[in-house]
Amino acid sequence: MAVPKKRTSKQRKRKRRTHYKAESVTLQTCPTCGDPMRPHRVCPSCGAYRGETVLDVETF
């Protein structure tokens, strides 16, 4: 069984793991109000989905 001869340094380990990172959130504009929203979800500001009002959002 292969055993490493020397300990892997933090720097070498972190260089190897540079590609393991969170992806940025994709956003699109709501066709009803124009605010940014996540695709295929109800707009949090106006409550519309695919041009129809689905939720009644209270404005403060």
N, CA, C and O atoms as CSV, one atom per row, in Angstrom:
chain,resi,resn,atom,element,x,y,z
A,1,MET,N,N,0.838,-1.167,0.000
A,1,MET,CA,C,0.000,0.000,0.000
A,1,MET,C,C,0.889,1.239,0.000
A,1,MET,O,O,1.849,1.323,0.766
A,2,ALA,N,N,0.566,2.192,-0.858
A,2,ALA,CA,C,1.382,3.396,-0.981
A,2,ALA,C,C,1.118,4.339,0.180
A,2,ALA,O,O,-0.030,4.636,0.513
A,3,VAL,N,N,2.199,4.801,0.787
A,3,VAL,CA,C,2.106,5.732,1.908
A,3,VAL,C,C,2.936,6.957,1.547
A,3,VAL,O,O,4.070,6.811,1.092
A,4,PRO,N,N,2.396,8.175,1.741
A,4,PRO,CA,C,3.190,9.361,1.412
A,4,PRO,C,C,4.426,9.471,2.290
A,4,PRO,O,O,4.375,9.234,3.497
A,5,LYS,N,N,5.536,9.836,1.661
A,5,LYS,CA,C,6.797,9.928,2.384
A,5,LYS,C,C,6.861,11.190,3.243
A,5,LYS,O,O,7.424,11.177,4.338
A,6,LYS,N,N,6.276,12.285,2.733
A,6,LYS,CA,C,6.280,13.542,3.474
A,6,LYS,C,C,4.871,14.092,3.563
A,6,LYS,O,O,3.998,13.754,2.763
A,7,ARG,N,N,4.673,14.933,4.536
A,7,ARG,CA,C,3.365,15.543,4.754
A,7,ARG,C,C,3.061,16.554,3.642
A,7,ARG,O,O,3.952,17.282,3.204
A,8,THR,N,N,1.809,16.598,3.189
A,8,THR,CA,C,1.403,17.572,2.179
A,8,THR,C,C,1.203,18.922,2.852
A,8,THR,O,O,0.468,19.038,3.832
A,9,SER,N,N,1.863,19.935,2.318
A,9,SER,CA,C,1.785,21.260,2.938
A,9,SER,C,C,0.418,21.898,2.672
A,9,SER,O,O,-0.308,21.487,1.767
A,10,LYS,N,N,0.088,22.903,3.473
A,10,LYS,CA,C,-1.187,23.611,3.308
A,10,LYS,C,C,-1.251,24.275,1.944
A,10,LYS,O,O,-2.289,24.261,1.283
A,11,GLN,N,N,-0.136,24.855,1.531
A,11,GLN,CA,C,-0.103,25.559,0.256
A,11,GLN,C,C,-0.352,24.602,-0.908
A,11,GLN,O,O,-1.129,24.915,-1.810
A,12,ARG,N,N,0.293,23.451,-0.897
A,12,ARG,CA,C,0.114,22.474,-1.975
A,12,ARG,C,C,-1.314,21.935,-1.979
A,12,ARG,O,O,-1.900,21.732,-3.042
A,13,LYS,N,N,-1.866,21.708,-0.809
A,13,LYS,CA,C,-3.238,21.200,-0.698
A,13,LYS,C,C,-4.235,22.224,-1.222
A,13,LYS,O,O,-5.194,21.871,-1.908
A,14,ARG,N,N,-4.006,23.498,-0.897
A,14,ARG,CA,C,-4.922,24.556,-1.329
A,14,ARG,C,C,-4.800,24.825,-2.830
A,14,ARG,O,O,-5.786,25.174,-3.479
A,15,LYS,N,N,-3.614,24.666,-3.376
A,15,LYS,CA,C,-3.448,24.813,-4.823
A,15,LYS,C,C,-4.254,23.746,-5.561
A,15,LYS,O,O,-4.846,24.020,-6.606
A,16,ARG,N,N,-4.273,22.558,-5.026
A,16,ARG,CA,C,-4.996,21.453,-5.657
A,16,ARG,C,C,-6.506,21.656,-5.576
A,16,ARG,O,O,-7.245,21.206,-6.451
A,17,ARG,N,N,-6.961,22.334,-4.525
A,17,ARG,CA,C,-8.396,22.507,-4.296
A,17,ARG,C,C,-8.945,23.844,-4.791
A,17,ARG,O,O,-10.028,24.250,-4.368
A,18,THR,N,N,-8.231,24.532,-5.669
A,18,THR,CA,C,-8.696,25.841,-6.134
A,18,THR,C,C,-9.968,25.744,-6.962
A,18,THR,O,O,-10.712,26.722,-7.047
A,19,HIS,N,N,-10.236,24.619,-7.563
A,19,HIS,CA,C,-11.407,24.472,-8.420
A,19,HIS,C,C,-12.660,24.103,-7.639
A,19,HIS,O,O,-13.754,24.117,-8.204
A,20,TYR,N,N,-12.533,23.774,-6.355
A,20,TYR,CA,C,-13.695,23.446,-5.535
A,20,TYR,C,C,-14.238,24.730,-4.927
A,20,TYR,O,O,-13.878,25.080,-3.803
A,21,LYS,N,N,-15.093,25.432,-5.648
A,21,LYS,CA,C,-15.637,26.666,-5.128
A,21,LYS,C,C,-17.100,26.782,-5.540
A,21,LYS,O,O,-17.548,26.122,-6.478
A,22,ALA,N,N,-17.820,27.611,-4.842
A,22,ALA,CA,C,-19.241,27.793,-5.111
A,22,ALA,C,C,-19.432,28.577,-6.399
A,22,ALA,O,O,-18.686,29.512,-6.687
A,23,GLU,N,N,-20.442,28.186,-7.174
A,23,GLU,CA,C,-20.755,28.893,-8.401
A,23,GLU,C,C,-21.560,30.146,-8.082
A,23,GLU,O,O,-22.265,30.207,-7.074
A,24,SER,N,N,-21.446,31.129,-8.941
A,24,SER,CA,C,-22.212,32.350,-8.728
A,24,SER,C,C,-23.686,32.094,-9.051
A,24,SER,O,O,-24.015,31.275,-9.909
A,25,VAL,N,N,-24.549,32.797,-8.360
A,25,VAL,CA,C,-25.993,32.621,-8.527
A,25,VAL,C,C,-26.424,33.281,-9.828
A,25,VAL,O,O,-26.087,34.437,-10.084
A,26,THR,N,N,-27.173,32.543,-10.656
A,26,THR,CA,C,-27.655,33.117,-11.903
A,26,THR,C,C,-28.912,33.931,-11.627
A,26,THR,O,O,-29.792,33.504,-10.880
A,27,LEU,N,N,-28.982,35.097,-12.235
A,27,LEU,CA,C,-30.119,35.985,-12.063
A,27,LEU,C,C,-30.633,36.417,-13.421
A,27,LEU,O,O,-29.874,36.511,-14.386
A,28,GLN,N,N,-31.919,36.677,-13.486
A,28,GLN,CA,C,-32.519,37.261,-14.677
A,28,GLN,C,C,-33.509,38.319,-14.224
A,28,GLN,O,O,-33.890,38.355,-13.054
A,29,THR,N,N,-33.923,39.169,-15.130
A,29,THR,CA,C,-34.854,40.227,-14.758
A,29,THR,C,C,-36.279,39.716,-14.851
A,29,THR,O,O,-36.621,38.950,-15.752
A,30,CYS,N,N,-37.099,40.144,-13.921
A,30,CYS,CA,C,-38.511,39.769,-13.902
A,30,CYS,C,C,-39.215,40.491,-15.051
A,30,CYS,O,O,-39.046,41.701,-15.204
A,31,PRO,N,N,-39.998,39.777,-15.859
A,31,PRO,CA,C,-40.681,40.446,-16.969
A,31,PRO,C,C,-41.776,41.402,-16.499
A,31,PRO,O,O,-42.165,42.303,-17.242
A,32,THR,N,N,-42.280,41.221,-15.278
A,32,THR,CA,C,-43.354,42.075,-14.774
A,32,THR,C,C,-42.821,43.356,-14.149
A,32,THR,O,O,-43.244,44.451,-14.519
A,33,CYS,N,N,-41.891,43.227,-13.199
A,33,CYS,CA,C,-41.423,44.412,-12.466
A,33,CYS,C,C,-40.008,44.835,-12.830
A,33,CYS,O,O,-39.627,45.974,-12.560
A,34,GLY,N,N,-39.217,43.953,-13.434
A,34,GLY,CA,C,-37.859,44.310,-13.830
A,34,GLY,C,C,-36.804,44.103,-12.769
A,34,GLY,O,O,-35.632,44.390,-13.014
A,35,ASP,N,N,-37.175,43.612,-11.594
A,35,ASP,CA,C,-36.197,43.342,-10.539
A,35,ASP,C,C,-35.471,42.030,-10.823
A,35,ASP,O,O,-36.021,41.158,-11.496
A,36,PRO,N,N,-34.234,41.874,-10.317
A,36,PRO,CA,C,-33.527,40.613,-10.520
A,36,PRO,C,C,-34.154,39.494,-9.710
A,36,PRO,O,O,-34.564,39.695,-8.567
A,37,MET,N,N,-34.226,38.296,-10.318
A,37,MET,CA,C,-34.805,37.118,-9.661
A,37,MET,C,C,-34.103,35.880,-10.197
A,37,MET,O,O,-33.471,35.924,-11.252
A,38,ARG,N,N,-34.216,34.786,-9.473
A,38,ARG,CA,C,-33.655,33.521,-9.918
A,38,ARG,C,C,-34.587,32.890,-10.937
A,38,ARG,O,O,-35.805,32.982,-10.787
A,39,PRO,N,N,-34.048,32.250,-11.969
A,39,PRO,CA,C,-34.909,31.687,-13.005
A,39,PRO,C,C,-35.755,30.526,-12.491
A,39,PRO,O,O,-35.338,29.785,-11.601
A,40,HIS,N,N,-36.944,30.380,-13.060
A,40,HIS,CA,C,-37.899,29.312,-12.747
A,40,HIS,C,C,-38.397,29.377,-11.313
A,40,HIS,O,O,-38.703,28.347,-10.712
A,41,ARG,N,N,-38.481,30.586,-10.759
A,41,ARG,CA,C,-38.993,30.770,-9.407
A,41,ARG,C,C,-39.896,31.995,-9.377
A,41,ARG,O,O,-39.828,32.845,-10.264
A,42,VAL,N,N,-40.733,32.081,-8.361
A,42,VAL,CA,C,-41.618,33.228,-8.208
A,42,VAL,C,C,-40.787,34.448,-7.841
A,42,VAL,O,O,-39.860,34.356,-7.036
A,43,CYS,N,N,-41.115,35.585,-8.429
A,43,CYS,CA,C,-40.394,36.825,-8.150
A,43,CYS,C,C,-40.660,37.230,-6.703
A,43,CYS,O,O,-41.822,37.327,-6.308
A,44,PRO,N,N,-39.621,37.469,-5.897
A,44,PRO,CA,C,-39.839,37.826,-4.494
A,44,PRO,C,C,-40.401,39.229,-4.296
A,44,PRO,O,O,-40.976,39.518,-3.247
A,45,SER,N,N,-40.246,40.102,-5.281
A,45,SER,CA,C,-40.712,41.478,-5.093
A,45,SER,C,C,-42.155,41.682,-5.540
A,45,SER,O,O,-42.896,42.429,-4.900
A,46,CYS,N,N,-42.572,41.026,-6.635
A,46,CYS,CA,C,-43.933,41.257,-7.113
A,46,CYS,C,C,-44.820,40.017,-7.029
A,46,CYS,O,O,-46.040,40.143,-7.130
A,47,GLY,N,N,-44.249,38.819,-6.847
A,47,GLY,CA,C,-45.037,37.596,-6.711
A,47,GLY,C,C,-45.519,37.022,-8.024
A,47,GLY,O,O,-46.466,36.235,-8.035
A,48,ALA,N,N,-44.902,37.388,-9.128
A,48,ALA,CA,C,-45.334,36.902,-10.440
A,48,ALA,C,C,-44.477,35.726,-10.884
A,48,ALA,O,O,-43.290,35.646,-10.565
A,49,TYR,N,N,-45.100,34.814,-11.628
A,49,TYR,CA,C,-44.398,33.695,-12.239
A,49,TYR,C,C,-44.951,33.516,-13.641
A,49,TYR,O,O,-46.148,33.292,-13.821
A,50,ARG,N,N,-44.083,33.616,-14.627
A,50,ARG,CA,C,-44.434,33.498,-16.042
A,50,ARG,C,C,-45.533,34.482,-16.445
A,50,ARG,O,O,-46.437,34.135,-17.204
A,51,GLY,N,N,-45.450,35.695,-15.937
A,51,GLY,CA,C,-46.380,36.745,-16.315
A,51,GLY,C,C,-47.677,36.781,-15.536
A,51,GLY,O,O,-48.471,37.704,-15.719
A,52,GLU,N,N,-47.922,35.799,-14.665
A,52,GLU,CA,C,-49.146,35.761,-13.871
A,52,GLU,C,C,-48.815,35.990,-12.402
A,52,GLU,O,O,-47.795,35.505,-11.912
A,53,THR,N,N,-49.668,36.722,-11.699
A,53,THR,CA,C,-49.474,36.948,-10.276
A,53,THR,C,C,-49.901,35.706,-9.510
A,53,THR,O,O,-51.070,35.319,-9.538
A,54,VAL,N,N,-48.959,35.093,-8.836
A,54,VAL,CA,C,-49.202,33.843,-8.120
A,54,VAL,C,C,-49.313,34.091,-6.625
A,54,VAL,O,O,-50.169,33.506,-5.962
A,55,LEU,N,N,-48.449,34.957,-6.084
A,55,LEU,CA,C,-48.451,35.274,-4.665
A,55,LEU,C,C,-48.870,36.716,-4.446
A,55,LEU,O,O,-48.579,37.594,-5.258
A,56,ASP,N,N,-49.551,36.944,-3.346
A,56,ASP,CA,C,-49.907,38.300,-2.968
A,56,ASP,C,C,-48.821,38.806,-2.022
A,56,ASP,O,O,-48.787,38.438,-0.848
A,57,VAL,N,N,-47.932,39.657,-2.549
A,57,VAL,CA,C,-46.809,40.173,-1.773
A,57,VAL,C,C,-47.202,41.495,-1.154
A,57,VAL,O,O,-47.655,42.407,-1.846
A,58,GLU,N,N,-47.027,41.595,0.153
A,58,GLU,CA,C,-47.349,42.839,0.857
A,58,GLU,C,C,-46.166,43.792,0.719
A,58,GLU,O,O,-45.017,43.384,0.885
A,59,THR,N,N,-46.439,45.048,0.420
A,59,THR,CA,C,-45.383,46.046,0.312
A,59,THR,C,C,-45.337,46.851,1.615
A,59,THR,O,O,-46.372,47.214,2.174
A,60,PHE,N,N,-44.135,47.115,2.076
A,60,PHE,CA,C,-43.964,47.839,3.321
A,60,PHE,C,C,-43.508,49.234,3.056
A,60,PHE,O,O,-43.307,50.006,3.993
